[in-house]
């Protein structure tokens, strides 16, 4: 009889322990709720600022002239922050569409949640595309060697002919009276006639 009573106590104790474990397991399941999708799960995060830029470019590395753009974030978007560049100008974030799932955003375009980000080494610079080489045989076909041109020749102008004027022979001979003497004689006679007519009046 004591044996049966002892066994019933053990069964009661085991059943209460299993019910207690089930209860605590159920409550622990309730506590692990899904967090909002628009906020990163844990750690630091960035938020794209509302400002002059319509969007923030996400690049493969912390340099706008070396690394290509792999995506964009718009004002209000958030992403987990993983680290920063040496000078703090760029922040590494989780970006699933980027190679390796990581990208870099320019820090003045975003706001970082309070905390200290560790310095992250930038990825290797992308290999530039191969430069096109010129086939020397093909290039030789387009090499035009200038030929020597004839220098312009000087053609002298035609010679000017001077026209000769012929002298006409004088119409009077050396023994004839000069025309000036005749004109003076007529002028004197006219003057004398004028004086005479004036005196007579």
Steps between C-alpha positions, in 0.01 A plus 500: 500500500785735582660402172194601300465828689871579435465424129198728471701785658781447251254499209338820629840667533609398151175616342520836677860546382404423141207744517729769643755447218223516241371824653842664502570376149174651381570834667852511352351444157267796550786731604694443174278713279597616150644850495386770256642463151583869449748512791818288515482213748797593720809717516555836336319613187489792258203706382510690172436868565233714337693781333632628170569153358213289365688178581829368635721289275634175644847416368727199515762697693565831676580711195268655244755510218641146531215272610182455294144555623326178606168645618312789656323587824229763522427752780366320806649159409704322766773237485727330756833680542808274503793741520656817367795607286828629642394867484133433582377638167346167395294244692481131417146360513321175433367513145377162372507593129869604515781248441566330834187659647688814607514852363630845590301822536628857527464603866368862450192351330400280795448513876668231709340366819693576819806287553854447372566332168819307450735586215460260207760446230370591154465227240762472227457746218326353197721401210464756219382367166777409258602778270463440130827444319559623147605255230817650349426348159158659493633830630769508230229514234381832637844658526512756221844629418478852363662543159730787417301773334642730233592838625305779334687652207528872457362631173621851425232747391493608135730790419343839472554681170554874525306694245708749298358837422586657165576867491296700256694757292450864588251681283700815491844568381777679682446818294130533588367735771432330833137462601562672831617817328183506292283455811683782680460729198126436483463554874685832476279619212190408697624692802580809291155486341336477842691803628409706196135426527505583872669840435246592237212460735 
